[in-house]
Amino acid sequence: MTIESQTDAFGDGDFELAYSFASQEFRSNVSLQSFVGIIAGSYGPLIESSNLGFSNCRADLDAGLGVIDVQFVQSGNDVYALRYLLQEDPDGWRIGGATNLEVLGEGA
């Protein structure tokens, strides 16, 4: 899945690969350098995340848009949540953006 692959790339420190999972529209508006800054500045816990959980997937296939809620654990402790916007591109579903991180608590 696109979100899991991007998260794995963050964990490997491969921001170029992670950027490739962004939608064409996102990449046309945000450079790789800006993307790295956004992730490091606002979404840092994604870099050390594990145990992704998915819920509330909704899609409008005619419009090629979807949203999905994702919960993840950072370094085996803090639990966060995001809502991802997905866009259908020629290469499949890609990430068009995400809401701000929400801290849900602590987990295992």
Buried (B, 14 or more C-beta within 10 A) or exposed (E): EBBEBBBBBBBEEEBEBBBBBBBEEBBEEBEBEEBBEEBEEEBEBBBBBEEBEBEEEEBEEEEEBBBBBBBBBBEEEBBBBBBBBBBBBEEEBBBBBBEEBEEEEEBE
